[in-house]
Amino acid sequence: MTSVLQAPANADHVVRLTGVHKSFGNARRSVTALHGIDLTVRPGEFVCLLGASGCGKTTLLNLIAGLDEPSHGSIDLRGSRPAVMFQEAALMPWLTAAGNIELPLRLAGVERTARRERARELLDLVRLGNAGGKRPHELSGGMRQRVALARALASALGASDDASATSLLLMDEPFSALDAITRDVLQSELLRVWESTGAAVVFVTHDVREAVRLGQRVVLLSSRPGRIVQEWTADESTQDGLDLAEVINRRLREVISDHASA
């Protein structure tokens, strides 16, 4: 896996996957999760990875994050190391909200005053400026996810005031466990934060409408082994008067049906 951690300001991508394959197991017992993935994410771009359960979306995210390595192919990562936000907030229960946000900065060796100031800025960014002293059990599910988002941004952006366009945030169905109203609010908040920071986002979901609402680009993966079967852009025109979500829904159903009949 190729990893280039410092990128020039005019880099044309934050991550580029070329011919990426991923298999698990050995010989006859091996299972191919991903096959021939070619994907480029540009600085500041919001890309949604969409597909049925088990299609390899999370595996692909783990490869980009460096939590696993491809069996074949290459991944060229530019700028700072990606930050990852999972479905569960996974906050440290003994730390306050501010302490959780400071944690990646502390591990990176950022000086105390700088990391506390950064935590305050990020709490304000996710509209939790008055909750920095609260512990996770004192927060609602939506508030915990906001803290998790702020912590991920702290990891991606560091203590610098420059929200670098080479920063990358990886999100693995972070709102799927929340109720519909909270999910709707946090989707809006995520878009606001993304526009404020300039970080690139790769967002995994199985919800077509969530993908269309959030993504500048929607990338559809086939069922196992995961291949990129089609992409759409948010401003793409559609045929027959259908909205983009319905067009993608139809294509997703075709992909699932083709896999079931194979």
Secondary structure, 3 states (H helix, E strand, C coil): CCECCCCCCCCCCCEEEEEEEEEECCHHHCEEEEEEEEEEECCCCEEEEECCCCCCHHHHHHHHHCCCCCCEEEEEECCCCCEEECCCCCCCCCCCHHHHHHHHHHHCCCCHHHHHHHHHHHHHHCCCCCCCCCCHHHCCHHHHHHHHHHHHHHHHHCCCCCCCCCCEEEEECCCCCCCHHHHHHHHHHHHHHHHHHCCEEEEEECCHHHHHHHCCEEEEECCCCECEEEEEECCCCCCCCCCHHHHHHHHHHHHHHHHHHC
